[in-house]
Amino acid sequence: MITSALPVSADPRSKRESADASATAWALAARTGDTEAVEHFVRALHRDVLRYVSYLCADPQAAEDLAQDTFLRALGSLHRFEGRSSARAWLLSIARRAVIDGFRRAAVRPQQYDCPDWELAVERAQREDVPGFDDGIVLLDLLGTLSDERREAFVLTQMLGLSYQEAAVVSGCPVGTVRSRVARARAALMELVV
């Protein structure tokens, strides 16, 4: 039986590594059909997957569907997960493919919108009573100025806390490229903030 208790640590990196090890253990246990392990696996990584697809797709309404699609894909191919990487990196790479497939589906299905002022309709649909709402809007605007590759590398490493190696696995590019993208993203954001 796998325990969900994690050792207490002051170092955020070791805390994340411990959480990754625990999620990977849950994934490996879930491979054998342990329903409790599946539940723990999903709970452990749902928030990270949701945050990641939210930043990639920039559509809050589609994010939950994409996160669900990610977990459906992952659970369907869990029997092939061998634990060579962390379950988190493996799952985020599946999430990335789910978002890309979502873009492809949307591209072949153009949608018409009847509202003459769609930007105003979008602004009215957003909740403003949430603490940190304005900061989140500013952050989204700042991240929106970055190229897709730099934004993805920045979000994976700086916001989701993945190591550069894990971000490289998720992005499908060399570690040096991830480092370069993050450095350039930081420099671009600093120019905008200062």
Beta strands, then each sheet from edge to edge (+ up, - down):
end
